[in-house]
Amino acid sequence: MKSNTKKTAIYLLIIIIFSCKSGNKSTLNKDTSKLTMEILKKQIEAGASAEKFETDYPNYKYSEQDLLATLPILKERLKASGFKFLNQKEFIDKVNYVFGRNIDTTSKYPFLILNAEDRCNKKKQFSRNDFSIELNPFLFYIAKKEKLLTELYALPEIFSYKEESPEISAFESTMVLVKTDTDGEKIKIYPWKDIESIKEKGEKNLQTFIHRNKYIFNNDKASLAWLLNNDKIFLKILALNFGYDKDPKINKMVLSSIIKEHINSTEFVGQFFFTKDCNNILRIKKNLLKYVEENTSATDNRFIYALGYYMLSIYSEDLDKIFDEDPSKKFTAIEKAEIVANIANIENPAIEKYKSPASSDVWNIPGSSLYNLSVSHPEVIKIIEQHNYFGLPKMKEIIAKLHEEAPPIGADPE
């Protein structure tokens, strides 16, 4: 009887916490509170981490239940932040717009799982995003009923249990921190309570979660500014892994970062402009190309030249292993020609506009990438013409002018 009374007190306590904390009004039911508390106790008992033979030991296996247990907390914090929840159609459209994924309204499964390392992988996986553990993929979850985006957090990472759940905190204080496994080996448990500044880290996790959702679903510019200052990794994943190219500020941050990271192999950047979708169809990031076109000048041609190098690389074997996937083998002849046309469509006009004796220290390559490629691969010009210039209005004139780049007859090659 005493045990049942204690359990009831815990359930009532959690309802009161969610109803009153920070002025939030909660409608959590008893079953949801029960799941949250049960999962919290399991995670506390397992500890934040563990060691066996002085090496990391897998102390806890996360599951769908762990993710479900976080949703009441996350949704309440979103409500309190002024987040505007979208209706069903708006929500489905936004997920497709940002992540290129369709929500199956006939499926009762509560989540759409987004695998940042393999966006075509729809396998049900549950793990925390931890940069120190390279074996786990970076995962995000669209909660269909709650209409929000999250990653999988351990409850102590988002819930101040020491202040708000004294029963659980007391339980943790009496835990045995050295256990013995079935083989008789010692396992050392590192409790959550000993993590430095865990409360502050929890609040940072919640702010990150809120601003991600406010930007993606509410198009909140203040949240974008926050993410650009505090969560660049997520924005890079959004752009590079999921192909989101709709925001110039994100495009600028991501492209500048890639160029800096690959200063000696800038052609690497091209693989993010030209990708294959889950049906192996070529996808061209038109907004990234537009950004490059609008941000090229007499003194800055970094992205134009990087794309020019990429144009040439799709016709050469990747012997130096620069790319994640060899572009010379990734695309068909027609796809390569379409890539060439899209690059030349912005490169050649930029050369004509900005290249001059005054800018020769910046614009220092003798000919356009299209001209240089057409010398070794004249077939690409024919393919572009046969496909009506891939709908690019400048390309007919660009090709007509290529002969002007040819060196005079009898001239020594440079």
C-alpha positions in Angstrom: 0.0 0.0 0.0 2.8 2.4 0.8 4.5 1.6 -2.5 1.3 2.5 -4.4 0.9 5.7 -2.5 4.5 6.7 -3.4 3.9 6.0 -7.1 0.7 8.0 -7.1 2.5 10.9 -5.5 5.1 10.8 -8.3 2.5 10.9 -11.0 0.7 13.8 -9.4 4.0 15.6 -8.9 4.9 15.4 -12.6 1.4 16.7 -13.6 1.8 19.7 -11.2 5.3 20.4 -12.5 4.2 20.6 -16.1 1.1 22.6 -15.2 2.9 25.3 -13.2 6.6 25.4 -14.2 7.4 28.7 -16.0 3.7 29.5 -16.2 3.1 26.7 -18.7 -0.4 25.2 -18.7 -0.3 21.5 -19.4 -3.0 19.0 -20.3 -0.7 15.9 -19.8 -2.7 12.8 -18.9 -1.8 10.3 -16.3 -0.6 7.7 -18.8 1.8 10.1 -20.5 3.2 11.2 -17.1 3.6 7.6 -16.1 5.7 6.8 -19.3 7.9 9.9 -18.7 8.6 9.0 -15.1 9.2 5.3 -15.9 11.7 6.1 -18.7 13.4 8.8 -16.6 14.0 6.3 -13.8 15.5 3.8 -16.2 17.8 6.4 -17.7 18.9 7.6 -14.3 19.5 4.0 -13.2 21.7 3.3 -16.2 23.7 6.5 -15.7 24.9 9.0 -18.2 27.7 6.7 -19.3 29.6 3.6 -18.1 33.1 2.0 -18.3 34.3 -1.5 -18.4 38.0 -2.2 -18.4 38.5 1.6 -18.5 36.8 1.8 -21.9 33.3 3.1 -22.8 30.6 0.6 -22.2 27.1 0.7 -23.7 25.1 1.2 -20.6 21.7 2.0 -22.2 19.9 1.2 -25.4 17.5 3.9 -26.5 14.2 3.0 -28.1 11.0 4.5 -29.4 9.7 4.7 -25.9 12.5 7.0 -24.9 11.6 9.4 -27.7 7.9 9.3 -26.9 8.7 10.1 -23.3 10.3 13.4 -24.3 7.4 14.7 -26.4 5.2 16.1 -23.6 8.1 18.2 -22.3 9.1 19.4 -25.7 5.6 20.3 -26.8 5.0 22.3 -23.7 8.2 24.3 -24.1 7.2 25.0 -27.7 3.8 26.3 -26.6 5.4 28.5 -23.9 7.8 30.0 -26.5 5.0 31.4 -28.7 5.5 28.7 -31.4 2.6 28.6 -33.9 1.6 25.0 -34.6 0.7 24.4 -38.2 -2.4 22.7 -39.4 -2.0 19.2 -41.0 -1.7 20.4 -44.6 0.7 23.2 -43.7 2.8 20.8 -41.7 3.1 18.2 -44.4 3.9 20.8 -47.0 6.6 22.3 -44.8 8.3 19.0 -44.1 8.4 18.2 -47.9 9.7 21.8 -48.6 12.5 21.6 -46.1 13.5 18.0 -46.0 12.2 16.7 -49.3 10.2 13.9 -47.5 6.6 13.0 -47.7 4.5 12.2 -44.7 2.4 9.1 -45.2 -1.0 10.1 -43.7 -2.2 6.5 -44.0 0.5 5.3 -41.7 -0.2 5.2 -37.9 3.5 5.2 -37.1 4.1 8.3 -35.0 7.5 9.4 -36.5 9.1 10.3 -39.8 12.8 9.4 -39.3 15.4 11.6 -40.9 18.9 10.1 -41.3 21.4 12.9 -42.0 24.0 10.5 -43.2 21.8 8.6 -45.6 18.6 10.5 -46.4 17.2 7.6 -48.3 17.5 5.3 -45.3 14.0 4.9 -43.7 15.1 2.3 -41.2 13.7 2.8 -37.7 16.7 3.7 -35.5 16.8 5.4 -32.1 20.0 7.0 -30.8 21.1 10.3 -29.4 23.2 12.6 -31.6 26.6 12.4 -30.1 29.7 13.7 -31.9 31.9 11.6 -29.7 30.4 8.4 -31.0 31.1 8.1 -34.7 29.3 4.7 -35.1 25.8 6.3 -34.7 24.2 8.2 -37.6 22.9 11.7 -37.0 19.1 11.3 -36.6 16.2 13.6 -36.4 12.6 12.8 -35.9 9.4 14.4 -37.2 6.7 13.8 -34.6 3.6 13.6 -36.8 0.9 14.0 -34.2 2.7 16.7 -32.2 3.8 18.4 -35.5 7.4 19.1 -34.4 11.0 18.2 -35.2 13.4 16.9 -32.6 16.4 14.7 -32.0 16.4 12.0 -29.3 17.3 13.5 -26.0 17.8 11.6 -22.8 15.3 13.0 -20.3 18.0 14.4 -17.9 19.2 16.5 -20.9 15.9 18.4 -21.1 14.3 18.0 -17.7 15.6 19.4 -14.4 14.8 16.3 -12.5 16.9 17.2 -9.4 14.7 20.2 -8.7 11.4 19.0 -10.2 11.4 15.3 -9.2 12.9 14.8 -5.7 11.9 11.2 -5.6 14.0 10.4 -8.7 16.8 12.5 -7.4 16.8 10.7 -4.1 16.8 7.4 -5.9 19.9 8.5 -7.9 21.7 9.5 -4.7 21.5 6.0 -3.3 22.5 4.1 -6.5 25.3 1.6 -6.5 27.8 2.9 -9.0 29.9 -0.2 -9.5 28.0 -3.2 -10.8 29.0 -6.7 -11.9 27.9 -8.2 -15.2 27.0 -11.8 -16.0 30.7 -12.6 -16.5 31.7 -11.2 -13.2 33.3 -8.1 -14.6 33.0 -4.7 -13.0 31.1 -1.9 -14.7 31.5 1.6 -13.4 28.4 3.9 -13.7 28.8 7.7 -14.1 25.5 9.3 -12.9 23.7 12.1 -14.6 23.9 14.2 -11.5 27.7 14.5 -11.7 27.6 16.0 -15.2 28.9 19.5 -14.9 26.3 22.3 -15.5 23.7 19.7 -16.6 20.9 22.1 -15.9 22.4 24.8 -18.1 23.1 22.3 -20.8 19.5 21.1 -20.6 18.2 24.7 -21.1 20.6 25.1 -24.1 19.2 21.9 -25.6 15.6 23.2 -25.2 16.5 26.6 -26.7 18.1 24.8 -29.6 15.0 22.6 -30.1 12.7 25.7 -29.9 14.7 27.7 -32.4 15.0 24.9 -34.9 11.2 24.5 -34.9 10.5 28.2 -35.0 12.7 28.6 -38.0 11.6 25.6 -40.0 7.9 25.8 -39.3 7.3 29.5 -38.5 10.0 31.0 -40.7 11.1 33.0 -37.7 14.0 35.2 -38.7 15.1 35.8 -35.1 15.4 32.0 -34.6 17.5 31.8 -37.8 19.8 34.5 -36.4 20.1 32.4 -33.2 20.9 29.2 -35.2 23.5 31.0 -37.2 25.3 32.0 -34.0 24.7 28.8 -31.9 23.8 25.9 -34.1 25.7 26.0 -37.4 26.1 22.3 -37.5 22.3 21.8 -37.8 22.1 24.4 -40.6 25.0 22.7 -42.4 23.2 19.3 -42.1 20.0 21.0 -43.4 21.8 22.3 -46.4 24.3 19.6 -47.2 22.6 16.5 -46.2 19.0 17.3 -46.8 19.5 19.7 -49.7 17.8 22.7 -48.3 18.9 25.7 -50.3 16.1 28.2 -49.8 17.8 30.7 -47.5 20.7 33.0 -48.8 22.1 33.4 -45.2 22.4 29.7 -44.8 23.8 29.3 -48.3 26.5 31.9 -47.6 27.5 30.3 -44.3 27.6 26.8 -45.7 29.5 27.6 -48.9 32.0 29.8 -47.2 32.6 27.1 -44.6 33.2 24.4 -47.3 35.6 26.6 -49.3 37.7 27.2 -46.1 37.7 23.6 -45.2 38.8 22.5 -48.7 41.0 25.4 -49.7 43.3 23.1 -51.8 40.4 21.2 -53.4 37.7 23.7 -53.9 36.0 21.6 -56.5 34.7 19.5 -53.6 31.9 22.1 -53.2 30.4 21.1 -56.5 29.0 17.8 -55.1 26.5 19.8 -53.0 25.1 21.7 -56.0 24.5 18.5 -58.1 23.1 15.5 -56.3 21.1 12.3 -56.9 17.8 11.8 -55.1 16.5 8.5 -53.7 15.3 7.5 -57.2 18.7 8.2 -58.7 17.5 11.3 -60.5 19.8 14.3 -60.9 18.8 17.2 -58.6 20.3 20.7 -59.2 20.4 23.2 -56.4 19.2 26.2 -58.4 19.1 28.5 -55.4 22.8 27.7 -54.6 23.7 28.5 -58.2 21.7 31.7 -57.9 23.5 32.6 -54.7 26.9 32.1 -56.5 25.7 34.2 -59.5 24.6 37.1 -57.3 27.7 37.0 -55.0 30.4 36.8 -57.6 32.3 40.1 -58.3 35.6 41.4 -59.8 37.3 40.7 -56.5 35.5 37.4 -55.5 35.2 34.4 -57.8 35.8 31.7 -55.3 32.6 29.8 -56.0 32.6 30.3 -59.7 36.1 28.9 -60.0 35.2 26.0 -57.6 32.3 25.1 -59.9 34.5 25.4 -62.9 37.0 22.9 -61.4 34.0 20.7 -60.6 32.9 20.8 -64.2 36.2 19.5 -65.4 36.3 16.9 -62.6 33.1 15.1 -63.7 35.1 14.0 -66.8 38.2 12.9 -64.9 38.6 10.0 -62.5 38.8 11.0 -58.9 42.3 9.6 -58.3 42.9 11.8 -55.3 39.7 10.7 -53.6 38.5 14.3 -53.2 34.8 13.5 -53.4 32.4 11.3 -51.3 31.5 9.6 -54.6 33.5 9.9 -57.9 31.4 12.3 -60.0 32.9 10.9 -63.3 31.1 7.6 -62.5 28.1 9.1 -60.7 26.4 10.8 -63.6 25.3 9.8 -67.1 26.5 11.6 -70.2 23.3 13.6 -70.4 23.4 14.5 -66.7 27.0 15.6 -67.1 26.1 17.9 -70.0 23.2 19.4 -67.9 25.6 20.1 -65.1 28.1 21.7 -67.5 25.3 23.9 -68.9 24.2 25.1 -65.5 27.7 26.0 -64.5 28.6 27.7 -67.8 25.3 29.6 -67.6 26.7 31.6 -64.7 30.4 31.3 -65.2 30.7 32.6 -68.7 28.6 35.8 -68.2 30.6 36.4 -65.0 33.9 36.2 -66.9 32.6 38.5 -69.5 31.4 41.0 -66.9 34.3 40.9 -64.4 37.5 39.7 -66.1 39.7 42.6 -67.1 43.4 43.7 -66.8 42.5 45.3 -63.5 41.1 42.0 -62.1 43.7 39.7 -63.6 45.1 38.7 -60.2 41.7 37.3 -59.3 40.4 36.2 -62.7 43.6 34.5 -63.8 42.5 31.4 -65.8 42.9 32.0 -69.5 39.6 30.5 -70.8 36.2 29.5 -69.5 35.7 26.0 -68.1 33.2 25.3 -70.9 35.8 26.2 -73.6 38.5 24.2 -72.0 36.2 21.2 -71.6 34.9 21.6 -75.2 38.4 21.1 -76.5 38.8 17.7 -74.9 35.1 16.7 -74.9 33.4 18.3 -77.9 30.5 15.9 -77.6 29.2 17.8 -74.5 28.3 20.8 -76.8 26.3 18.6 -79.1 24.4 17.0 -76.1 23.6 20.5 -74.7 22.3 21.6 -78.1 20.3 18.4 -78.7 18.5 19.0 -75.3 17.5 22.5 -76.2 20.2 24.0 -73.9 18.4 22.4 -70.9 16.1 25.4 -70.9 18.8 27.8 -70.0 18.3 31.0 -72.1 21.9 32.2 -72.1 23.5 29.0 -73.3 22.8 29.4 -77.0 24.7 32.6 -77.1 27.4 31.3 -74.7 28.1 28.4 -77.1 28.1 30.7 -80.1 30.8 32.8 -78.5 33.2 29.9 -77.6 35.2 30.3 -80.8 36.3 33.8 -79.5 38.2 32.1 -76.7 40.3 30.0 -79.1 43.9 31.1 -79.4 44.9 32.7 -82.8 46.1 30.2 -85.4 49.8 29.6 -85.1 50.0 31.0 -81.6 52.0 29.1 -79.0 49.9 27.4 -76.4 50.3 28.9 -72.9 
